Amino acid sequence: MQSLAHLQVMQVACGGRHTLSIAKEIVGDHQTNVYSWGDSQLGQTGIADTELVIEPKKIDFGESIVIDKIAAGSFHSFFTNSK
């Protein structure tokens, strides 16, 4: 997937019809972010859209929250942080 080419994928979680990943920027600020794509009909991608998300999109948790674990189910996503 070209949109993840500049990232080092560290974790992947697959739900019924959507996928999550934690990935670190290879160049630039080396920031770690959560990306999501797939069916978001019920908002399970964590992105404001409720339509199909074709390419991975970064989920905005704000600058002070760093996600360290992800999980995905049929119609939900779960995130934890170490703080």
ABEGO torsion letter per residue (X at the ends): XAAAAABBBABBBBBAABBBBBBBBABEAGBBBBBBBEBAAAGAAGBABABBBABBBBBBAEAABBBABBBBBAABBBBBBAX
